[in-house]
Amino acid sequence: MNRLFTIIIAATTACGLTAATWAAGGGGAEIQYADPDKHFHPKGKPPSRYTLEVIEAARNSMPFSDQRDFEEARRGFIAPLDAKVIKADAGHVAWDIARYDFLADDREFDSVHPSLKRQGWLNQITGLYQVTDGIYQVRGLDLANITFIRGKTGWIVFDPLTARETARAGLALINEQVEELPVSAVVYSHSHADHFGGVRGVVDPERLAAGKVEIIAPLGFMQEAVSENVYAGNAMNRRLFYQYGVLLPASPFGHAGQGLMQNVAAGNVGLLPPTYVVEDAIEERMVDGVRMIFQNTPGTEAPSEMNTYLPDKKALWMAENVTSTIHNIYTLRGAQVRDALAWSKFISRALYLYGREADVMFASHHWPRFGNERVQEVLRGQRDAYAHLNNQVLHYANQGVTINQIHNVYSPPESLEKAWYARGYHGSPEHNSRGVINRFLGYWDANPTTLIPLSPEDSAPLYVEMMGGAKEIMRRGRKLFKEGKYRLAQEILDKLVWAEPENQAAKDLLADVGEQIGYQQENPGLRNSFLAGAYELRSGIPQGDSPKSSGPDMIGAMSTELFLDFIGIRMDSKKAEALESYKINLVTPDNGEKFAIELSNATFTNIEGFLHDDADLSITIDRVDLETIMMGQRSFASAIEDGIATAEGDPEILGKIGQTLVGFEIGFEILPGTAPAAAPAGPDANPYEVDASSIHGRGE
């Protein structure tokens, strides 16, 4: 998926951040599920008659008679999951798909878009399945699928999920139901954590050390697996609470699935480096007796990704490039905008290279497609969807449509609107179209009045004054709400909330508006964002423990340069302005790295491969020992004092620099007036809250 939050947490805590998450894990509290017939929040509202009209119109206009997805999702069934709830080794709940059982039938909910409800039902079709001869999938143990291919000596695992615990459960299930075999190889399809984080649940370390397990990854995998979310990782962490609805209870009024699957596991995230990297655009290789053709597809769904064709089985693995959704071009949590046209071309290349003969197509999410006609239909449809998005958005942009208009102008072609595989369960047409504009033209709409705008807290008081004050805005806001004009209502209420952050009545009314907009969304990211905003406006930002989920695997994979770059980001330059300029050398003898570091102009910089001749401080420390500093287990000063590192020059420079560093907190306000007072956890603690103390340093 377009960057899963477990890797964000791992990467950012590695650099000294703290992060709070209530994803799918929990402490020892008894699990309680939300009543699907009752709103989980005391201020929550049912769908209005205007929302009911939107929901009913969708039911009457979409091709629900097309049942092929259900047939494909159920085909090849072997056995159900051993358990729908899996505990992490640390004791909290790592995975719980049972809380989404309200989606697992044909019951409709007026607070859930019928298309999203259908996708949730399909994602509740879980268990062990045979894809084709020698290829099996376990679906429903994590956000992604875990796939097993029978090799000559053992199981070849494609994408071992997010967590050790869920991957281990998948391996146990296939060993029990099909054949007990060791794992002989692992293939990482791409650099997102839900596709590699559970590797330690399937790989025997002794067999790996003995060279009996091969780990294969696409070009650039290790760099991208760690680096994508470090620099702005804390902000991404906070924003993902909206995109992924992390704090929303599983409920028809709250979190109703994530489109790719229902949620993401919260167990032990690990990372074992590949033993072989696919470097060529197309590369054929025998993997434990199975012939595979790898197709590198950089810059598509992930910066490092590859498809795989198994010609002897006529089976095409499309990684996360083609699943049962249109993906994110722009990711709401924040990431670099992807190239929709390049993505389309890589799909087209797979179609012409392999798709015209493949009998089955399977992927890292959702269910397979069977028969060559169906394979080609889906490949062509998704190819065209990404190309149409790119081309038509730029078609409008070249006629003056701006980033602030395109989402109200662009729509996919009608033929793809009727195709379930081209629906926006991850990337909506609205935010993807804005992403395309941003990729080519940036955030500015070319109107000079928006070029250097005031901050909302500065401009909002003037708007409130000009609109006649809070009382008049509330009166008009309630009227617009009653008329179902929710987007107009949010325009004026947002101004009032920014001008008067303590006005709870205004926040409650804006929450009511956002809730109705959320109910109407087919896309989970849009739905979750509006509902999460409503949650925080009503109750403030929920508090919880901050897990330290950065294990040695993640730290070991982080480059020294990335660590030093992030120190520069953590530095408060206003504080650094009081310091002199310094030159520092850093040498790590065990891996042969050297860095010339400078503090000048209140800016911390580094360059690899050089050393200062006139350094104010030179530090020598093995990279393996530096990792304990990167994890926050010790400081540079203590490493020098303990003899683990040596220093020449003035070691007090380190303390001076350390005084300028800021530890980022994840609970910053997105909506004004939502920061709550800290409160200790009580007997009613959220059972999905991860216990920080129990998972410190997890990942072996």
MOKA-V612666 format. One record per backbone hydrogen bond with DSSP energy under -1.0 kcal/mol. CO is the residue of the C=O (numbers start at 0). NH is the residue of the N-H. Records with the same first field share a line. If there is no record, write none. Layout:
CO=NH  NH
//
This chain:
0=2
4=8
5=9
6=10
7=11
8=12
9=13
11=16
12=15
20=689
34=37
40=43
47=51
48=52
49=53
50=54
51=55
52=56
53=57
54=58
55=59
57=61
61=63
62=65
66=70
67=71
68=72
69=73
73=76
75=129
78=127
83=96
85=93  94
87=90
91=87
93=265
94=85
96=99
97=100
99=102
100=103
108=111
112=116
113=117
114=118
115=119
116=120
117=121
118=122
121=124
123=125
126=138
127=77  78
128=136
131=134
133=149
134=130  131
135=147
136=128
137=145
138=126
145=137
146=157
147=135
148=155
153=150
154=183  184
155=148
156=186
157=146
158=160
160=197
162=166
163=167
164=168
165=169
166=170
167=171
168=172
169=173
170=174
171=175
172=176
173=177  178
181=154
183=213
184=156
185=215
186=158
188=305
191=194
192=195  196
195=198
196=269
197=200
198=201  202
203=207
204=208
205=209
206=211
207=210
213=185
214=274  275
215=187
216=277
217=220
219=223
220=224
222=226
223=227
226=229
229=232
231=235
232=236
233=237
234=238
235=239
238=241  242
239=243
244=247
248=254
250=253
254=250
257=259
260=257
267=163
275=216
280=295
282=293
284=291
286=289
287=151
289=286
291=284
292=308
293=282
294=306
296=299
301=299
303=190
304=296
306=294
307=316
308=292
309=312  314
313=358  359
314=309
315=361
316=307
317=320  321
318=363
325=425  426
328=337
330=333
338=342
339=343
340=344
341=345
342=346
343=347
344=348
345=349
346=350
347=351
348=352
349=353  354
350=355
353=356  357
358=370
359=315
360=368
361=317
363=144
368=360
370=374
371=375
372=376
373=377
374=378
375=379
376=380
377=381
378=382
379=383
380=384
381=385
382=386
383=387
384=388
385=389
386=390
387=391
388=392
389=393
390=394
391=395
392=396
393=397
395=398  400
396=399
401=404  405
404=407
405=408  409
412=416
413=417
415=418
418=421
419=422
422=325  424
427=431
428=432
429=433
430=434
431=435
432=436
433=437
434=438
435=439
436=440
437=441
446=449
447=450
454=457  458
455=459
458=462
459=463
460=464
461=465
462=466
463=468
464=467
468=472
469=473
470=474
471=475
472=476
473=477
474=478
475=479
476=480
477=481
478=482
479=484
480=483
483=485
484=488
485=489
486=490
487=491
488=492
489=493
491=495
492=496
493=497
494=498
495=499
499=502
501=503
502=506
503=507
504=508
505=509
506=510
507=511
508=512
509=513
510=514
511=515
512=516
513=517
514=518
515=519
517=520
522=526
523=527
524=528
525=529
526=530
527=531
528=532
529=533
530=534
531=535
532=536
533=537
534=538
535=539
547=696
550=554
551=555
552=556
553=557
558=562
559=563
560=564
561=565
562=566
563=567
564=568
565=569
566=570
569=661
571=575
572=576
574=577
575=578
581=598
582=615  616
583=596
584=618
585=594
586=620
587=590  592
592=587
593=608
594=585
595=606
596=583
597=604
598=581
599=602
602=599
604=597
606=595
615=649
616=584
617=647
618=586
619=645
621=625
622=626
624=627
625=629
626=630
627=632
628=631
634=638
635=639
636=640
637=641
638=643  644
639=642
645=619
647=617
649=652
650=653
651=655
652=656
653=657
654=658
656=659
657=660
659=571
663=17
673=540
681=684
685=688
691=694
694=697
//
